[in-house]
Amino acid sequence: MTFYGYIAPVARVAGFSAADLTWVLVIVGVDLVIGNTLGGRTADTNLRLSLIQWPAAMIASLIVAGFVAPFKWPFLAAAFVFGVTSCAAETW
C-alpha cells in the first residue's frame, strides 16, 4: 500500500504535470475496482492459486513500476497493472 502514498511524486518524476495527477489517480482508482472484481472471482474459483499468483504479480508489477518510473506512459501502464494486482491480492 505504500506505493499509493508515493504515486503522485513518482508520476511527477515520470513527467506528468500537476493537472495530470487527477487523471493518473482516476486511472489507478478504476484499476482498483477491476482488481477487486478479478481477485474475488479468482479466489472463488481457486483460492490456493489466487493466494500465490496475485501477490507474485503484485511484486513483479511493483518492480517494473520502479524501473519505468522515469518514463511517462510505461509508468502509467505499470501503475495500472500494480493497482489491479494489489487490489486483487487483497480480496481474499
PDB file of N, CA, C and O in Angstrom:
ATOM      1  N   MET A   1       0.820  -1.200   0.000  1.00  0.00           N
ATOM      2  CA  MET A   1       0.000   0.000   0.000  1.00  0.00           C
ATOM      3  C   MET A   1       0.862   1.261   0.000  1.00  0.00           C
ATOM      4  O   MET A   1       0.347   2.351  -0.249  1.00  0.00           O
ATOM      5  N   THR A   2       2.127   1.141   0.267  1.00  0.00           N
ATOM      6  CA  THR A   2       2.999   2.313   0.304  1.00  0.00           C
ATOM      7  C   THR A   2       3.078   2.988  -1.055  1.00  0.00           C
ATOM      8  O   THR A   2       3.234   4.207  -1.128  1.00  0.00           O
ATOM      9  N   PHE A   3       2.976   2.227  -2.118  1.00  0.00           N
ATOM     10  CA  PHE A   3       3.066   2.796  -3.461  1.00  0.00           C
ATOM     11  C   PHE A   3       2.027   3.886  -3.682  1.00  0.00           C
ATOM     12  O   PHE A   3       2.297   4.872  -4.367  1.00  0.00           O
ATOM     13  N   TYR A   4       0.838   3.715  -3.103  1.00  0.00           N
ATOM     14  CA  TYR A   4      -0.222   4.712  -3.303  1.00  0.00           C
ATOM     15  C   TYR A   4       0.140   6.051  -2.670  1.00  0.00           C
ATOM     16  O   TYR A   4      -0.277   7.099  -3.164  1.00  0.00           O
ATOM     17  N   GLY A   5       0.899   6.030  -1.598  1.00  0.00           N
ATOM     18  CA  GLY A   5       1.341   7.274  -0.984  1.00  0.00           C
ATOM     19  C   GLY A   5       2.365   8.021  -1.820  1.00  0.00           C
ATOM     20  O   GLY A   5       2.514   9.237  -1.700  1.00  0.00           O
ATOM     21  N   TYR A   6       3.066   7.284  -2.666  1.00  0.00           N
ATOM     22  CA  TYR A   6       4.117   7.883  -3.482  1.00  0.00           C
ATOM     23  C   TYR A   6       3.740   8.025  -4.952  1.00  0.00           C
ATOM     24  O   TYR A   6       4.557   8.481  -5.751  1.00  0.00           O
ATOM     25  N   ILE A   7       2.545   7.654  -5.316  1.00  0.00           N
ATOM     26  CA  ILE A   7       2.197   7.655  -6.739  1.00  0.00           C
ATOM     27  C   ILE A   7       2.233   9.064  -7.329  1.00  0.00           C
ATOM     28  O   ILE A   7       2.665   9.233  -8.469  1.00  0.00           O
ATOM     29  N   ALA A   8       1.797  10.065  -6.593  1.00  0.00           N
ATOM     30  CA  ALA A   8       1.812  11.429  -7.124  1.00  0.00           C
ATOM     31  C   ALA A   8       3.233  11.939  -7.335  1.00  0.00           C
ATOM     32  O   ALA A   8       3.521  12.471  -8.407  1.00  0.00           O
ATOM     33  N   PRO A   9       4.144  11.800  -6.354  1.00  0.00           N
ATOM     34  CA  PRO A   9       5.514  12.258  -6.611  1.00  0.00           C
ATOM     35  C   PRO A   9       6.216  11.480  -7.728  1.00  0.00           C
ATOM     36  O   PRO A   9       6.966  12.062  -8.512  1.00  0.00           O
ATOM     37  N   VAL A  10       5.977  10.181  -7.800  1.00  0.00           N
ATOM     38  CA  VAL A  10       6.613   9.386  -8.851  1.00  0.00           C
ATOM     39  C   VAL A  10       6.024   9.748 -10.211  1.00  0.00           C
ATOM     40  O   VAL A  10       6.743   9.772 -11.210  1.00  0.00           O
ATOM     41  N   ALA A  11       4.734  10.026 -10.257  1.00  0.00           N
ATOM     42  CA  ALA A  11       4.123  10.460 -11.518  1.00  0.00           C
ATOM     43  C   ALA A  11       4.713  11.790 -11.972  1.00  0.00           C
ATOM     44  O   ALA A  11       4.862  12.026 -13.171  1.00  0.00           O
ATOM     45  N   ARG A  12       5.046  12.651 -11.031  1.00  0.00           N
ATOM     46  CA  ARG A  12       5.699  13.920 -11.382  1.00  0.00           C
ATOM     47  C   ARG A  12       7.089  13.655 -11.961  1.00  0.00           C
ATOM     48  O   ARG A  12       7.500  14.315 -12.916  1.00  0.00           O
ATOM     49  N   VAL A  13       7.806  12.701 -11.392  1.00  0.00           N
ATOM     50  CA  VAL A  13       9.122  12.318 -11.928  1.00  0.00           C
ATOM     51  C   VAL A  13       8.963  11.750 -13.332  1.00  0.00           C
ATOM     52  O   VAL A  13       9.814  11.971 -14.193  1.00  0.00           O
ATOM     53  N   ALA A  14       7.883  11.023 -13.564  1.00  0.00           N
ATOM     54  CA  ALA A  14       7.638  10.416 -14.878  1.00  0.00           C
ATOM     55  C   ALA A  14       7.294  11.452 -15.937  1.00  0.00           C
ATOM     56  O   ALA A  14       7.334  11.157 -17.131  1.00  0.00           O
ATOM     57  N   GLY A  15       6.955  12.667 -15.508  1.00  0.00           N
ATOM     58  CA  GLY A  15       6.685  13.714 -16.479  1.00  0.00           C
ATOM     59  C   GLY A  15       5.260  14.209 -16.504  1.00  0.00           C
ATOM     60  O   GLY A  15       4.908  15.034 -17.348  1.00  0.00           O
ATOM     61  N   PHE A  16       4.433  13.726 -15.603  1.00  0.00           N
ATOM     62  CA  PHE A  16       3.060  14.204 -15.546  1.00  0.00           C
ATOM     63  C   PHE A  16       3.019  15.547 -14.816  1.00  0.00           C
ATOM     64  O   PHE A  16       3.714  15.737 -13.818  1.00  0.00           O
ATOM     65  N   SER A  17       2.218  16.457 -15.308  1.00  0.00           N
ATOM     66  CA  SER A  17       2.077  17.760 -14.668  1.00  0.00           C
ATOM     67  C   SER A  17       1.143  17.642 -13.468  1.00  0.00           C
ATOM     68  O   SER A  17       0.513  16.606 -13.256  1.00  0.00           O
ATOM     69  N   ALA A  18       1.063  18.710 -12.693  1.00  0.00           N
ATOM     70  CA  ALA A  18       0.176  18.712 -11.526  1.00  0.00           C
ATOM     71  C   ALA A  18      -1.277  18.529 -11.956  1.00  0.00           C
ATOM     72  O   ALA A  18      -2.056  17.883 -11.257  1.00  0.00           O
ATOM     73  N   ALA A  19      -1.637  19.092 -13.095  1.00  0.00           N
ATOM     74  CA  ALA A  19      -3.005  18.938 -13.598  1.00  0.00           C
ATOM     75  C   ALA A  19      -3.290  17.508 -14.054  1.00  0.00           C
ATOM     76  O   ALA A  19      -4.434  17.057 -14.002  1.00  0.00           O
ATOM     77  N   ASP A  20      -2.263  16.799 -14.498  1.00  0.00           N
ATOM     78  CA  ASP A  20      -2.434  15.417 -14.950  1.00  0.00           C
ATOM     79  C   ASP A  20      -2.605  14.434 -13.796  1.00  0.00           C
ATOM     80  O   ASP A  20      -3.119  13.334 -13.997  1.00  0.00           O
ATOM     81  N   LEU A  21      -2.184  14.812 -12.598  1.00  0.00           N
ATOM     82  CA  LEU A  21      -2.228  13.883 -11.472  1.00  0.00           C
ATOM     83  C   LEU A  21      -3.647  13.420 -11.153  1.00  0.00           C
ATOM     84  O   LEU A  21      -3.849  12.292 -10.704  1.00  0.00           O
ATOM     85  N   THR A  22      -4.625  14.289 -11.384  1.00  0.00           N
ATOM     86  CA  THR A  22      -6.007  13.880 -11.152  1.00  0.00           C
ATOM     87  C   THR A  22      -6.367  12.690 -12.022  1.00  0.00           C
ATOM     88  O   THR A  22      -6.974  11.731 -11.546  1.00  0.00           O
ATOM     89  N   TRP A  23      -5.997  12.747 -13.285  1.00  0.00           N
ATOM     90  CA  TRP A  23      -6.324  11.649 -14.204  1.00  0.00           C
ATOM     91  C   TRP A  23      -5.516  10.403 -13.911  1.00  0.00           C
ATOM     92  O   TRP A  23      -6.004   9.287 -14.086  1.00  0.00           O
ATOM     93  N   VAL A  24      -4.291  10.583 -13.468  1.00  0.00           N
ATOM     94  CA  VAL A  24      -3.489   9.423 -13.078  1.00  0.00           C
ATOM     95  C   VAL A  24      -4.167   8.710 -11.909  1.00  0.00           C
ATOM     96  O   VAL A  24      -4.274   7.483 -11.904  1.00  0.00           O
ATOM     97  N   LEU A  25      -4.620   9.472 -10.931  1.00  0.00           N
ATOM     98  CA  LEU A  25      -5.281   8.871  -9.775  1.00  0.00           C
ATOM     99  C   LEU A  25      -6.640   8.272 -10.129  1.00  0.00           C
ATOM    100  O   LEU A  25      -7.054   7.280  -9.529  1.00  0.00           O
ATOM    101  N   VAL A  26      -7.334   8.865 -11.095  1.00  0.00           N
ATOM    102  CA  VAL A  26      -8.599   8.278 -11.559  1.00  0.00           C
ATOM    103  C   VAL A  26      -8.334   6.931 -12.224  1.00  0.00           C
ATOM    104  O   VAL A  26      -9.062   5.966 -11.991  1.00  0.00           O
ATOM    105  N   ILE A  27      -7.311   6.866 -13.036  1.00  0.00           N
ATOM    106  CA  ILE A  27      -6.957   5.609 -13.703  1.00  0.00           C
ATOM    107  C   ILE A  27      -6.595   4.551 -12.669  1.00  0.00           C
ATOM    108  O   ILE A  27      -7.010   3.397 -12.784  1.00  0.00           O
ATOM    109  N   VAL A  28      -5.827   4.940 -11.668  1.00  0.00           N
ATOM    110  CA  VAL A  28      -5.470   3.989 -10.608  1.00  0.00           C
ATOM    111  C   VAL A  28      -6.716   3.559  -9.838  1.00  0.00           C
ATOM    112  O   VAL A  28      -6.820   2.398  -9.442  1.00  0.00           O
ATOM    113  N   GLY A  29      -7.646   4.458  -9.622  1.00  0.00           N
ATOM    114  CA  GLY A  29      -8.894   4.102  -8.941  1.00  0.00           C
ATOM    115  C   GLY A  29      -9.737   3.129  -9.729  1.00  0.00           C
ATOM    116  O   GLY A  29     -10.341   2.223  -9.157  1.00  0.00           O
ATOM    117  N   VAL A  30      -9.785   3.305 -11.032  1.00  0.00           N
ATOM    118  CA  VAL A  30     -10.539   2.377 -11.882  1.00  0.00           C
ATOM    119  C   VAL A  30      -9.915   0.988 -11.828  1.00  0.00           C
ATOM    120  O   VAL A  30     -10.629  -0.013 -11.765  1.00  0.00           O
ATOM    121  N   ASP A  31      -8.609   0.925 -11.852  1.00  0.00           N
ATOM    122  CA  ASP A  31      -7.990  -0.398 -11.827  1.00  0.00           C
ATOM    123  C   ASP A  31      -8.132  -1.065 -10.472  1.00  0.00           C
ATOM    124  O   ASP A  31      -8.054  -2.291 -10.392  1.00  0.00           O
ATOM    125  N   LEU A  32      -8.336  -0.311  -9.411  1.00  0.00           N
ATOM    126  CA  LEU A  32      -8.618  -0.927  -8.118  1.00  0.00           C
ATOM    127  C   LEU A  32      -9.970  -1.659  -8.148  1.00  0.00           C
ATOM    128  O   LEU A  32     -10.118  -2.738  -7.574  1.00  0.00           O
ATOM    129  N   VAL A  33     -10.933  -1.061  -8.815  1.00  0.00           N
ATOM    130  CA  VAL A  33     -12.245  -1.716  -8.953  1.00  0.00           C
ATOM    131  C   VAL A  33     -12.109  -2.982  -9.799  1.00  0.00           C
ATOM    132  O   VAL A  33     -12.680  -4.022  -9.471  1.00  0.00           O
ATOM    133  N   ILE A  34     -11.359  -2.885 -10.871  1.00  0.00           N
ATOM    134  CA  ILE A  34     -11.138  -4.059 -11.728  1.00  0.00           C
ATOM    135  C   ILE A  34     -10.438  -5.153 -10.938  1.00  0.00           C
ATOM    136  O   ILE A  34     -10.832  -6.318 -11.005  1.00  0.00           O
ATOM    137  N   GLY A  35      -9.398  -4.787 -10.189  1.00  0.00           N
ATOM    138  CA  GLY A  35      -8.660  -5.766  -9.392  1.00  0.00           C
ATOM    139  C   GLY A  35      -9.519  -6.413  -8.326  1.00  0.00           C
ATOM    140  O   GLY A  35      -9.400  -7.611  -8.068  1.00  0.00           O
ATOM    141  N   ASN A  36     -10.385  -5.629  -7.705  1.00  0.00           N
ATOM    142  CA  ASN A  36     -11.278  -6.175  -6.692  1.00  0.00           C
ATOM    143  C   ASN A  36     -12.202  -7.231  -7.299  1.00  0.00           C
ATOM    144  O   ASN A  36     -12.429  -8.286  -6.705  1.00  0.00           O
ATOM    145  N   THR A  37     -12.723  -6.941  -8.469  1.00  0.00           N
ATOM    146  CA  THR A  37     -13.607  -7.887  -9.148  1.00  0.00           C
ATOM    147  C   THR A  37     -12.846  -9.157  -9.553  1.00  0.00           C
ATOM    148  O   THR A  37     -13.310 -10.272  -9.313  1.00  0.00           O
ATOM    149  N   LEU A  38     -11.683  -8.973 -10.162  1.00  0.00           N
ATOM    150  CA  LEU A  38     -10.895 -10.134 -10.596  1.00  0.00           C
ATOM    151  C   LEU A  38     -10.420 -10.973  -9.420  1.00  0.00           C
ATOM    152  O   LEU A  38     -10.454 -12.202  -9.472  1.00  0.00           O
ATOM    153  N   GLY A  39      -9.983 -10.313  -8.369  1.00  0.00           N
ATOM    154  CA  GLY A  39      -9.499 -11.042  -7.198  1.00  0.00           C
ATOM    155  C   GLY A  39     -10.583 -11.872  -6.549  1.00  0.00           C
ATOM    156  O   GLY A  39     -10.343 -13.010  -6.146  1.00  0.00           O
ATOM    157  N   GLY A  40     -11.772 -11.310  -6.445  1.00  0.00           N
ATOM    158  CA  GLY A  40     -12.879 -12.068  -5.869  1.00  0.00           C
ATOM    159  C   GLY A  40     -13.256 -13.264  -6.708  1.00  0.00           C
ATOM    160  O   GLY A  40     -13.514 -14.346  -6.182  1.00  0.00           O
ATOM    161  N   ARG A  41     -13.288 -13.072  -8.000  1.00  0.00           N
ATOM    162  CA  ARG A  41     -13.662 -14.181  -8.891  1.00  0.00           C
ATOM    163  C   ARG A  41     -12.607 -15.283  -8.891  1.00  0.00           C
ATOM    164  O   ARG A  41     -12.942 -16.467  -8.856  1.00  0.00           O
ATOM    165  N   THR A  42     -11.342 -14.895  -8.932  1.00  0.00           N
ATOM    166  CA  THR A  42     -10.305 -15.929  -8.949  1.00  0.00           C
ATOM    167  C   THR A  42     -10.214 -16.635  -7.601  1.00  0.00           C
ATOM    168  O   THR A  42      -9.919 -17.829  -7.550  1.00  0.00           O
ATOM    169  N   ALA A  43     -10.463 -15.919  -6.513  1.00  0.00           N
ATOM    170  CA  ALA A  43     -10.453 -16.560  -5.198  1.00  0.00           C
ATOM    171  C   ALA A  43     -11.606 -17.549  -5.068  1.00  0.00           C
ATOM    172  O   ALA A  43     -11.454 -18.605  -4.454  1.00  0.00           O
ATOM    173  N   ASP A  44     -12.748 -17.215  -5.639  1.00  0.00           N
ATOM    174  CA  ASP A  44     -13.873 -18.146  -5.616  1.00  0.00           C
ATOM    175  C   ASP A  44     -13.607 -19.374  -6.472  1.00  0.00           C
ATOM    176  O   ASP A  44     -14.052 -20.473  -6.144  1.00  0.00           O
ATOM    177  N   THR A  45     -12.891 -19.189  -7.556  1.00  0.00           N
ATOM    178  CA  THR A  45     -12.600 -20.294  -8.465  1.00  0.00           C
ATOM    179  C   THR A  45     -11.527 -21.217  -7.891  1.00  0.00           C
ATOM    180  O   THR A  45     -11.711 -22.433  -7.839  1.00  0.00           O
ATOM    181  N   ASN A  46     -10.400 -20.631  -7.459  1.00  0.00           N
ATOM    182  CA  ASN A  46      -9.288 -21.434  -6.950  1.00  0.00           C
ATOM    183  C   ASN A  46      -8.513 -20.587  -5.945  1.00  0.00           C
ATOM    184  O   ASN A  46      -7.620 -19.830  -6.325  1.00  0.00           O
ATOM    185  N   LEU A  47      -8.846 -20.712  -4.688  1.00  0.00           N
ATOM    186  CA  LEU A  47      -8.249 -19.874  -3.654  1.00  0.00           C
ATOM    187  C   LEU A  47      -6.752 -20.101  -3.530  1.00  0.00           C
ATOM    188  O   LEU A  47      -5.990 -19.141  -3.419  1.00  0.00           O
ATOM    189  N   ARG A  48      -6.324 -21.336  -3.547  1.00  0.00           N
ATOM    190  CA  ARG A  48      -4.898 -21.640  -3.373  1.00  0.00           C
ATOM    191  C   ARG A  48      -4.063 -20.990  -4.477  1.00  0.00           C
ATOM    192  O   ARG A  48      -3.025 -20.390  -4.197  1.00  0.00           O
ATOM    193  N   LEU A  49      -4.504 -21.104  -5.703  1.00  0.00           N
ATOM    194  CA  LEU A  49      -3.788 -20.498  -6.825  1.00  0.00           C
ATOM    195  C   LEU A  49      -3.830 -18.972  -6.739  1.00  0.00           C
ATOM    196  O   LEU A  49      -2.849 -18.298  -7.051  1.00  0.00           O
ATOM    197  N   SER A  50      -4.951 -18.447  -6.322  1.00  0.00           N
ATOM    198  CA  SER A  50      -5.101 -16.999  -6.177  1.00  0.00           C
ATOM    199  C   SER A  50      -4.160 -16.449  -5.112  1.00  0.00           C
ATOM    200  O   SER A  50      -3.623 -15.351  -5.261  1.00  0.00           O
ATOM    201  N   LEU A  51      -3.958 -17.213  -4.036  1.00  0.00           N
ATOM    202  CA  LEU A  51      -3.063 -16.782  -2.962  1.00  0.00           C
ATOM    203  C   LEU A  51      -1.601 -16.754  -3.391  1.00  0.00           C
ATOM    204  O   LEU A  51      -0.780 -16.090  -2.758  1.00  0.00           O
ATOM    205  N   ILE A  52      -1.280 -17.451  -4.433  1.00  0.00           N
ATOM    206  CA  ILE A  52       0.096 -17.480  -4.938  1.00  0.00           C
ATOM    207  C   ILE A  52       0.283 -16.482  -6.077  1.00  0.00           C
ATOM    208  O   ILE A  52       1.239 -15.707  -6.080  1.00  0.00           O
ATOM    209  N   GLN A  53      -0.621 -16.505  -7.029  1.00  0.00           N
ATOM    210  CA  GLN A  53      -0.421 -15.723  -8.254  1.00  0.00           C
ATOM    211  C   GLN A  53      -0.601 -14.220  -8.062  1.00  0.00           C
ATOM    212  O   GLN A  53       0.197 -13.444  -8.589  1.00  0.00           O
ATOM    213  N   TRP A  54      -1.623 -13.783  -7.326  1.00  0.00           N
ATOM    214  CA  TRP A  54      -1.844 -12.336  -7.202  1.00  0.00           C
ATOM    215  C   TRP A  54      -0.720 -11.637  -6.447  1.00  0.00           C
ATOM    216  O   TRP A  54      -0.261 -10.591  -6.906  1.00  0.00           O
ATOM    217  N   PRO A  55      -0.253 -12.157  -5.316  1.00  0.00           N
ATOM    218  CA  PRO A  55       0.878 -11.482  -4.671  1.00  0.00           C
ATOM    219  C   PRO A  55       2.151 -11.501  -5.529  1.00  0.00           C
ATOM    220  O   PRO A  55       2.904 -10.527  -5.540  1.00  0.00           O
ATOM    221  N   ALA A  56       2.389 -12.597  -6.240  1.00  0.00           N
ATOM    222  CA  ALA A  56       3.561 -12.658  -7.122  1.00  0.00           C
ATOM    223  C   ALA A  56       3.448 -11.620  -8.233  1.00  0.00           C
ATOM    224  O   ALA A  56       4.426 -10.949  -8.564  1.00  0.00           O
ATOM    225  N   ALA A  57       2.259 -11.490  -8.805  1.00  0.00           N
ATOM    226  CA  ALA A  57       2.049 -10.490  -9.858  1.00  0.00           C
ATOM    227  C   ALA A  57       2.183  -9.082  -9.303  1.00  0.00           C
ATOM    228  O   ALA A  57       2.681  -8.189  -9.988  1.00  0.00           O
ATOM    229  N   MET A  58       1.741  -8.878  -8.066  1.00  0.00           N
ATOM    230  CA  MET A  58       1.860  -7.559  -7.442  1.00  0.00           C
ATOM    231  C   MET A  58       3.326  -7.189  -7.236  1.00  0.00           C
ATOM    232  O   MET A  58       3.723  -6.057  -7.512  1.00  0.00           O
ATOM    233  N   ILE A  59       4.117  -8.117  -6.763  1.00  0.00           N
ATOM    234  CA  ILE A  59       5.543  -7.857  -6.553  1.00  0.00           C
ATOM    235  C   ILE A  59       6.225  -7.567  -7.882  1.00  0.00           C
ATOM    236  O   ILE A  59       7.012  -6.626  -7.984  1.00  0.00           O
ATOM    237  N   ALA A  60       5.932  -8.364  -8.894  1.00  0.00           N
ATOM    238  CA  ALA A  60       6.538  -8.147 -10.212  1.00  0.00           C
ATOM    239  C   ALA A  60       6.146  -6.795 -10.790  1.00  0.00           C
ATOM    240  O   ALA A  60       6.985  -6.101 -11.364  1.00  0.00           O
ATOM    241  N   SER A  61       4.883  -6.412 -10.645  1.00  0.00           N
ATOM    242  CA  SER A  61       4.444  -5.131 -11.208  1.00  0.00           C
ATOM    243  C   SER A  61       5.046  -3.956 -10.455  1.00  0.00           C
ATOM    244  O   SER A  61       5.311  -2.914 -11.054  1.00  0.00           O
ATOM    245  N   LEU A  62       5.267  -4.102  -9.158  1.00  0.00           N
ATOM    246  CA  LEU A  62       5.906  -3.034  -8.394  1.00  0.00           C
ATOM    247  C   LEU A  62       7.369  -2.870  -8.798  1.00  0.00           C
ATOM    248  O   LEU A  62       7.872  -1.749  -8.868  1.00  0.00           O
ATOM    249  N   ILE A  63       8.038  -3.959  -9.057  1.00  0.00           N
ATOM    250  CA  ILE A  63       9.421  -3.899  -9.533  1.00  0.00           C
ATOM    251  C   ILE A  63       9.484  -3.219 -10.901  1.00  0.00           C
ATOM    252  O   ILE A  63      10.343  -2.371 -11.143  1.00  0.00           O
ATOM    253  N   VAL A  64       8.573  -3.599 -11.784  1.00  0.00           N
ATOM    254  CA  VAL A  64       8.518  -2.970 -13.107  1.00  0.00           C
ATOM    255  C   VAL A  64       8.222  -1.479 -12.975  1.00  0.00           C
ATOM    256  O   VAL A  64       8.836  -0.665 -13.664  1.00  0.00           O
ATOM    257  N   ALA A  65       7.288  -1.115 -12.099  1.00  0.00           N
ATOM    258  CA  ALA A  65       6.960   0.301 -11.895  1.00  0.00           C
ATOM    259  C   ALA A  65       8.180   1.086 -11.434  1.00  0.00           C
ATOM    260  O   ALA A  65       8.360   2.240 -11.825  1.00  0.00           O
ATOM    261  N   GLY A  66       9.009   0.479 -10.617  1.00  0.00           N
ATOM    262  CA  GLY A  66      10.237   1.147 -10.180  1.00  0.00           C
ATOM    263  C   GLY A  66      11.212   1.375 -11.324  1.00  0.00           C
ATOM    264  O   GLY A  66      11.857   2.421 -11.397  1.00  0.00           O
ATOM    265  N   PHE A  67      11.319   0.408 -12.208  1.00  0.00           N
ATOM    266  CA  PHE A  67      12.244   0.545 -13.337  1.00  0.00           C
ATOM    267  C   PHE A  67      11.758   1.533 -14.392  1.00  0.00           C
ATOM    268  O   PHE A  67      12.568   2.203 -15.032  1.00  0.00           O
ATOM    269  N   VAL A  68      10.459   1.630 -14.577  1.00  0.00           N
ATOM    270  CA  VAL A  68       9.941   2.516 -15.625  1.00  0.00           C
ATOM    271  C   VAL A  68       9.480   3.865 -15.072  1.00  0.00           C
ATOM    272  O   VAL A  68       8.848   4.640 -15.789  1.00  0.00           O
ATOM    273  N   ALA A  69       9.785   4.150 -13.820  1.00  0.00           N
ATOM    274  CA  ALA A  69       9.341   5.399 -13.188  1.00  0.00           C
ATOM    275  C   ALA A  69       9.739   6.662 -13.948  1.00  0.00           C
ATOM    276  O   ALA A  69       8.962   7.616 -13.948  1.00  0.00           O
ATOM    277  N   PRO A  70      10.889   6.724 -14.587  1.00  0.00           N
ATOM    278  CA  PRO A  70      11.225   7.960 -15.303  1.00  0.00           C
ATOM    279  C   PRO A  70      10.480   8.157 -16.627  1.00  0.00           C
ATOM    280  O   PRO A  70      10.609   9.208 -17.255  1.00  0.00           O
ATOM    281  N   PHE A  71       9.719   7.178 -17.049  1.00  0.00           N
ATOM    282  CA  PHE A  71       9.060   7.244 -18.347  1.00  0.00           C
ATOM    283  C   PHE A  71       7.548   7.366 -18.179  1.00  0.00           C
ATOM    284  O   PHE A  71       6.937   6.594 -17.441  1.00  0.00           O
ATOM    285  N   LYS A  72       6.960   8.319 -18.852  1.00  0.00           N
ATOM    286  CA  LYS A  72       5.566   8.698 -18.627  1.00  0.00           C
ATOM    287  C   LYS A  72       4.573   7.559 -18.849  1.00  0.00           C
ATOM    288  O   LYS A  72       3.918   7.123 -17.902  1.00  0.00           O
ATOM    289  N   TRP A  73       4.453   7.084 -20.056  1.00  0.00           N
ATOM    290  CA  TRP A  73       3.410   6.108 -20.380  1.00  0.00           C
ATOM    291  C   TRP A  73       3.711   4.712 -19.860  1.00  0.00           C
ATOM    292  O   TRP A  73       2.788   4.025 -19.423  1.00  0.00           O
ATOM    293  N   PRO A  74       4.957   4.262 -19.888  1.00  0.00           N
ATOM    294  CA  PRO A  74       5.224   2.962 -19.247  1.00  0.00           C
ATOM    295  C   PRO A  74       4.936   2.983 -17.737  1.00  0.00           C
ATOM    296  O   PRO A  74       4.474   1.987 -17.179  1.00  0.00           O
ATOM    297  N   PHE A  75       5.208   4.112 -17.085  1.00  0.00           N
ATOM    298  CA  PHE A  75       4.885   4.209 -15.663  1.00  0.00           C
ATOM    299  C   PHE A  75       3.381   4.117 -15.433  1.00  0.00           C
ATOM    300  O   PHE A  75       2.930   3.444 -14.506  1.00  0.00           O
ATOM    301  N   LEU A  76       2.614   4.787 -16.272  1.00  0.00           N
ATOM    302  CA  LEU A  76       1.157   4.740 -16.122  1.00  0.00           C
ATOM    303  C   LEU A  76       0.644   3.315 -16.317  1.00  0.00           C
ATOM    304  O   LEU A  76      -0.235   2.863 -15.584  1.00  0.00           O
ATOM    305  N   ALA A  77       1.185   2.620 -17.290  1.00  0.00           N
ATOM    306  CA  ALA A  77       0.781   1.222 -17.515  1.00  0.00           C
ATOM    307  C   ALA A  77       1.171   0.347 -16.329  1.00  0.00           C
ATOM    308  O   ALA A  77       0.389  -0.500 -15.896  1.00  0.00           O
ATOM    309  N   ALA A  78       2.377   0.547 -15.802  1.00  0.00           N
ATOM    310  CA  ALA A  78       2.819  -0.243 -14.651  1.00  0.00           C
ATOM    311  C   ALA A  78       1.995   0.079 -13.410  1.00  0.00           C
ATOM    312  O   ALA A  78       1.685  -0.817 -12.625  1.00  0.00           O
ATOM    313  N   ALA A  79       1.639   1.341 -13.225  1.00  0.00           N
ATOM    314  CA  ALA A  79       0.795   1.726 -12.089  1.00  0.00           C
ATOM    315  C   ALA A  79      -0.582   1.090 -12.221  1.00  0.00           C
ATOM    316  O   ALA A  79      -1.172   0.663 -11.228  1.00  0.00           O
ATOM    317  N   PHE A  80      -1.089   1.029 -13.440  1.00  0.00           N
ATOM    318  CA  PHE A  80      -2.383   0.387 -13.688  1.00  0.00           C
ATOM    319  C   PHE A  80      -2.316  -1.088 -13.319  1.00  0.00           C
ATOM    320  O   PHE A  80      -3.182  -1.595 -12.606  1.00  0.00           O
ATOM    321  N   VAL A  81      -1.307  -1.763 -13.794  1.00  0.00           N
ATOM    322  CA  VAL A  81      -1.171  -3.199 -13.506  1.00  0.00           C
ATOM    323  C   VAL A  81      -0.969  -3.419 -12.010  1.00  0.00           C
ATOM    324  O   VAL A  81      -1.528  -4.356 -11.442  1.00  0.00           O
ATOM    325  N   PHE A  82      -0.180  -2.567 -11.372  1.00  0.00           N
ATOM    326  CA  PHE A  82       0.020  -2.706  -9.930  1.00  0.00           C
ATOM    327  C   PHE A  82      -1.294  -2.516  -9.176  1.00  0.00           C
ATOM    328  O   PHE A  82      -1.576  -3.245  -8.225  1.00  0.00           O
ATOM    329  N   GLY A  83      -2.089  -1.553  -9.591  1.00  0.00           N
ATOM    330  CA  GLY A  83      -3.376  -1.334  -8.939  1.00  0.00           C
ATOM    331  C   GLY A  83      -4.291  -2.539  -9.041  1.00  0.00           C
ATOM    332  O   GLY A  83      -4.940  -2.922  -8.067  1.00  0.00           O
ATOM    333  N   VAL A  84      -4.339  -3.135 -10.222  1.00  0.00           N
ATOM    334  CA  VAL A  84      -5.169  -4.330 -10.418  1.00  0.00           C
ATOM    335  C   VAL A  84      -4.661  -5.469  -9.534  1.00  0.00           C
ATOM    336  O   VAL A  84      -5.439  -6.101  -8.818  1.00  0.00           O
ATOM    337  N   THR A  85      -3.375  -5.724  -9.586  1.00  0.00           N
ATOM    338  CA  THR A  85      -2.838  -6.871  -8.854  1.00  0.00           C
ATOM    339  C   THR A  85      -2.886  -6.665  -7.348  1.00  0.00           C
ATOM    340  O   THR A  85      -3.153  -7.610  -6.606  1.00  0.00           O
ATOM    341  N   SER A  86      -2.634  -5.454  -6.889  1.00  0.00           N
ATOM    342  CA  SER A  86      -2.638  -5.241  -5.441  1.00  0.00           C
ATOM    343  C   SER A  86      -4.042  -5.352  -4.863  1.00  0.00           C
ATOM    344  O   SER A  86      -4.221  -5.909  -3.780  1.00  0.00           O
ATOM    345  N   CYS A  87      -5.017  -4.840  -5.554  1.00  0.00           N
ATOM    346  CA  CYS A  87      -6.381  -4.943  -5.057  1.00  0.00           C
ATOM    347  C   CYS A  87      -6.896  -6.368  -5.196  1.00  0.00           C
ATOM    348  O   CYS A  87      -7.658  -6.832  -4.348  1.00  0.00           O
ATOM    349  N   ALA A  88      -6.500  -7.056  -6.230  1.00  0.00           N
ATOM    350  CA  ALA A  88      -6.902  -8.466  -6.395  1.00  0.00           C
ATOM    351  C   ALA A  88      -6.287  -9.313  -5.283  1.00  0.00           C
ATOM    352  O   ALA A  88      -6.918 -10.255  -4.802  1.00  0.00           O
ATOM    353  N   ALA A  89      -5.083  -8.992  -4.880  1.00  0.00           N
ATOM    354  CA  ALA A  89      -4.423  -9.753  -3.832  1.00  0.00           C
ATOM    355  C   ALA A  89      -5.062  -9.518  -2.466  1.00  0.00           C
ATOM    356  O   ALA A  89      -4.903 -10.340  -1.564  1.00  0.00           O
ATOM    357  N   GLU A  90      -5.765  -8.435  -2.305  1.00  0.00           N
ATOM    358  CA  GLU A  90      -6.378  -8.109  -1.010  1.00  0.00           C
ATOM    359  C   GLU A  90      -7.795  -8.629  -0.861  1.00  0.00           C
ATOM    360  O   GLU A  90      -8.347  -8.559   0.237  1.00  0.00           O
ATOM    361  N   THR A  91      -8.402  -9.142  -1.907  1.00  0.00           N
ATOM    362  CA  THR A  91      -9.807  -9.503  -1.831  1.00  0.00           C
ATOM    363  C   THR A  91     -10.059 -10.842  -1.164  1.00  0.00           C
ATOM    364  O   THR A  91     -11.193 -11.111  -0.768  1.00  0.00           O
ATOM    365  N   TRP A  92      -9.078 -11.675  -1.024  1.00  0.00           N
ATOM    366  CA  TRP A  92      -9.335 -12.976  -0.409  1.00  0.00           C
ATOM    367  C   TRP A  92      -9.249 -12.798   1.050  1.00  0.00           C
ATOM    368  O   TRP A  92      -9.428 -13.757   1.801  1.00  0.00           O
TER     369      TRP A  92
END
